[in-house]
Amino acid sequence: MFGSLRMFIGKYFFNKELSKAGHDHKLINLEKAKFVGILYTLDDLPVYEVVSEFVTQLQRQHIEVKALGFVNNRNLISRFLPKLSYDFFSKKDINWFYRPIHTKVKDFINKEFDILIDLSLKDSFILQYISGLSRSFCRVGKFSEENTHYYDLLFDVNPSLTLPDYIQQITHYLTIINRHATIKR
């Protein structure tokens, strides 16, 4: 009960911030994107390897990538050292109302990504917070009624979908949408 009260208050403050934040929404083709942000929950080494493979795939396409991982388990954070394209944050970087307060997270929110991709397969208020306030032009995530407020393009995820399959689905649709559009900044 105490946790749900904290969440209720956290969502109240988040919605207040969200109503003040405005940004341009644009569906941007992956082939035209120059800067992509990736947001994910890092539960174990296989997730890290899948995300790393996706980051490498995008970098081969000459796309600058910044990945931000939320590490739910404090013991895991020491296993993953920050690299140039990767940053991590954990529960200790969240305030009492579940609001991310670390400088890395604030910097990520303020970057103007052409596309922000949330790879989490489960709803997470912390990642919704980051996505919702992001200055990205196109925000992509998992479909849920609540997520319609935070993302511009949503994907329906069934419980048996794996992370590699989800990435493949996102890549496919981001490649075919808005193919002839130009990006104006």
RODO-2510 file (C-alpha; in nm, 4 decimals, decimal comma):
residues 185
     n   res          X          Y          Z
     1     m     0,0000     0,0000     0,0000
     2     f     0,2818     0,2401     0,0855
     3     g     0,4484     0,1701    -0,2504
     4     s     0,1263     0,2395    -0,4397
     5     l     0,0889     0,5741    -0,2592
     6     r     0,4441     0,6666    -0,3606
     7     m     0,3643     0,5634    -0,7203
     8     f     0,0405     0,7660    -0,7192
     9     i     0,2262     1,0777    -0,6030
    10     g     0,5082     1,0113    -0,8497
    11     k     0,2614     0,9852    -1,1388
    12     y     0,0878     1,3029    -1,0234
    13     f     0,4148     1,5015    -1,0407
    14     f     0,5095     1,3311    -1,3674
    15     n     0,1788     1,4282    -1,5302
    16     k     0,2320     1,7870    -1,4152
    17     e     0,5753     1,7921    -1,5784
    18     l     0,4382     1,6209    -1,8887
    19     s     0,1665     1,8843    -1,9351
    20     k     0,4326     2,1595    -1,9357
    21     a     0,6674     1,9780    -2,1732
    22     g     0,5849     2,0091    -2,5390
    23     h     0,7734     1,8624    -2,8284
    24     d     0,7399     1,8044    -3,2010
    25     h     0,6095     1,4591    -3,2912
    26     k     0,7358     1,3126    -3,6186
    27     l     0,7466     0,9579    -3,7478
    28     i     1,1017     0,9209    -3,8707
    29     n     1,2337     0,6465    -4,0915
    30     l     1,5267     0,4531    -3,9455
    31     e     1,7283     0,4987    -4,2661
    32     k     1,6985     0,8793    -4,2338
    33     a     1,7753     0,8905    -3,8613
    34     k     2,1099     1,0270    -3,7554
    35     f     2,0802     0,9961    -3,3761
    36     v     1,8925     0,7173    -3,1935
    37     g     1,8388     0,6720    -2,8217
    38     i     1,7781     0,3269    -2,6767
    39     l     1,6155     0,2757    -2,3398
    40     y     1,5946    -0,0667    -2,1739
    41     t     1,5790    -0,2590    -1,8495
    42     l     1,8967    -0,4567    -1,7912
    43     d     1,8098    -0,7746    -1,6035
    44     d     2,0955    -1,0008    -1,7086
    45     l     2,3877    -1,0542    -1,9453
    46     p     2,1792    -1,1934    -2,2378
    47     v     1,9747    -0,8688    -2,2474
    48     y     2,2969    -0,6672    -2,2557
    49     e     2,4305    -0,8800    -2,5419
    50     v     2,1098    -0,8384    -2,7468
    51     v     2,1080    -0,4617    -2,6916
    52     s     2,4804    -0,4426    -2,7780
    53     e     2,4154    -0,6283    -3,1020
    54     f     2,1333    -0,3852    -3,1882
    55     v     2,3532    -0,0821    -3,1099
    56     t     2,6287    -0,2240    -3,3315
    57     q     2,3763    -0,2871    -3,6113
    58     l     2,2616     0,0769    -3,5979
    59     q     2,6191     0,2064    -3,5826
    60     r     2,7026     0,0073    -3,8970
    61     q     2,4281     0,2107    -4,0652
    62     h     2,6177     0,5270    -3,9585
    63     i     2,3656     0,6150    -3,6912
    64     e     2,4939     0,7677    -3,3695
    65     v     2,3475     0,5738    -3,0757
    66     k     2,3149     0,6419    -2,7033
    67     a     2,1828     0,3564    -2,4877
    68     l     2,0559     0,4009    -2,1323
    69     g     1,9927     0,0914    -1,9239
    70     f     1,8008     0,0704    -1,5979
    71     v     1,9657    -0,1927    -1,3795
    72     n     1,7064    -0,3205    -1,1346
    73     n     1,9532    -0,5330    -0,9367
    74     r     2,2319    -0,3440    -0,7553
    75     n     2,4624    -0,6464    -0,7791
    76     l     2,4478    -0,6355    -1,1596
    77     i     2,5526    -0,2724    -1,2056
    78     s     2,9148    -0,3454    -1,1219
    79     r     2,9242    -0,6060    -1,4012
    80     f     2,8402    -0,3502    -1,6694
    81     l     3,0892    -0,0699    -1,7014
    82     p     2,9749     0,2420    -1,8864
    83     k     3,1113     0,2689    -2,2395
    84     l     3,1015     0,5570    -2,4823
    85     s     2,7561     0,4679    -2,6189
    86     y     2,6177     0,3146    -2,2971
    87     d     2,5113     0,4533    -1,9627
    88     f     2,3421     0,2807    -1,6708
    89     f     2,1412     0,3864    -1,3708
    90     s     1,9849     0,1929    -1,0842
    91     k     1,7353     0,2220    -0,7991
    92     k     1,9788     0,4382    -0,6043
    93     d     1,9400     0,6965    -0,8838
    94     i     1,5624     0,7169    -0,8280
    95     n     1,3997     0,9471    -0,5741
    96     w     1,1269     0,8519    -0,3281
    97     f     0,8550     0,9095    -0,5925
    98     y     1,0307     0,6843    -0,8483
    99     r     1,1591     0,9850    -1,0432
   100     p     1,5036     0,9358    -1,2009
   101     i     1,7387     1,2005    -1,0635
   102     h     2,0812     1,1015    -1,1979
   103     t     2,2606     1,3471    -1,4281
   104     k     2,2981     1,0758    -1,6957
   105     v     1,9199     1,0368    -1,7062
   106     k     1,8579     1,4132    -1,7234
   107     d     2,1107     1,4417    -2,0071
   108     f     1,9406     1,1544    -2,1910
   109     i     1,5981     1,3199    -2,1550
   110     n     1,7325     1,6493    -2,2919
   111     k     1,8968     1,5005    -2,6025
   112     e     1,7056     1,5510    -2,9263
   113     f     1,7130     1,1987    -3,0650
   114     d     1,5584     1,1479    -3,4062
   115     i     1,4152     0,8261    -3,2622
   116     l     1,3935     0,7052    -2,9029
   117     i     1,3339     0,3303    -2,8742
   118     d     1,2187     0,1802    -2,5443
   119     l     1,3077    -0,1900    -2,5627
   120     s     1,1416    -0,2899    -2,2360
   121     l     0,8883    -0,5688    -2,2765
   122     k     0,7127    -0,4822    -1,9483
   123     d     0,5687    -0,1475    -1,8411
   124     s     0,8021     0,0509    -1,6201
   125     f     0,7078     0,3874    -1,4729
   126     i     1,0737     0,4856    -1,4618
   127     l     1,1185     0,4272    -1,8367
   128     q     0,7792     0,5859    -1,9117
   129     y     0,8989     0,8922    -1,7230
   130     i     1,2136     0,9172    -1,9342
   131     s     1,0282     0,8544    -2,2610
   132     g     0,7432     1,0892    -2,1778
   133     l     0,9710     1,3829    -2,1030
   134     s     1,2220     1,3053    -2,3771
   135     r     1,2867     1,5762    -2,6355
   136     s     1,3050     1,3079    -2,9048
   137     f     1,1149     1,3599    -3,2275
   138     c     0,9796     1,0046    -3,2469
   139     r     0,9324     0,7873    -2,9385
   140     v     0,8773     0,4135    -2,9861
   141     g     0,7614     0,1642    -2,7256
   142     k     0,5399    -0,1252    -2,6229
   143     f     0,1642    -0,0828    -2,6545
   144     s    -0,0494    -0,0387    -2,3451
   145     e    -0,3312     0,2071    -2,2764
   146     e    -0,1063     0,4050    -2,0445
   147     n     0,1813     0,4165    -2,2955
   148     t    -0,0299     0,5991    -2,5549
   149     h     0,0527     0,9189    -2,3656
   150     y     0,4304     0,8695    -2,3822
   151     y     0,5059     0,7148    -2,7215
   152     d     0,4382     0,8166    -3,0814
   153     l     0,4615     0,4659    -3,2278
   154     l     0,3483     0,1634    -3,0268
   155     f     0,3995    -0,2083    -3,0852
   156     d     0,1694    -0,4757    -2,9510
   157     v     0,3827    -0,7233    -2,7589
   158     n     0,2501    -1,0688    -2,6768
   159     p     0,3928    -1,2433    -2,3685
   160     s     0,5900    -1,4968    -2,5739
   161     l     0,7776    -1,2334    -2,7786
   162     t     1,1525    -1,2324    -2,7208
   163     l     1,3696    -0,9223    -2,7163
   164     p     1,5465    -1,0107    -3,0460
   165     d     1,2066    -1,0601    -3,2140
   166     y     1,0823    -0,7295    -3,0721
   167     i     1,3906    -0,5498    -3,2053
   168     q     1,3396    -0,7126    -3,5451
   169     q     0,9748    -0,5969    -3,5481
   170     i     1,0700    -0,2401    -3,4530
   171     t     1,3498    -0,2295    -3,7108
   172     h     1,1207    -0,3570    -3,9847
   173     y     0,8477    -0,0988    -3,9266
   174     l     1,0840     0,1917    -3,8660
   175     t     1,2481     0,1091    -4,1982
   176     i     0,9260     0,1138    -4,4011
   177     i     0,7413     0,4105    -4,2469
   178     n     0,7761     0,7600    -4,3868
   179     r     1,0388     0,6450    -4,6351
   180     h     1,0283     0,9626    -4,8470
   181     a     1,0004     1,2161    -4,5670
   182     t     1,2789     1,4586    -4,4875
   183     i     1,3862     1,5489    -4,1375
   184     k     1,3632     1,9183    -4,0523
   185     r     1,5206     2,0454    -3,7357
***
